[in-house]
């Protein structure tokens, strides 16, 4: 896998986790 692909997947996972945390706070 390309480094860019790995970074993209990691970013998407982080955004999903961040969104979940924000939803729990509300």
N, C-alpha and C positions, 0 to 999 in steps of 0.2 A: 504493500500500500504506500501511496505517496505521503509525504509529510503533511502536505496541505489537506489531504483527505482526513488524516488522523486528527489534525487540529480542528477541522470543520465538525467532525463527529463529536469530538470532545466538547466543543463550544455548544453544540445543540443539546448535549446531555446536561451541561451546566445550566443552560437556559431553562430546560425542563424542570430541573431540581429547584432552581431559583423561583420559578413560577409556582411550583407546588408549595414552597415555603411561604410565599406571599399570600397564596390562597388560604393557607392555614391560619395566618395572622388575622385575616379579615373576619 
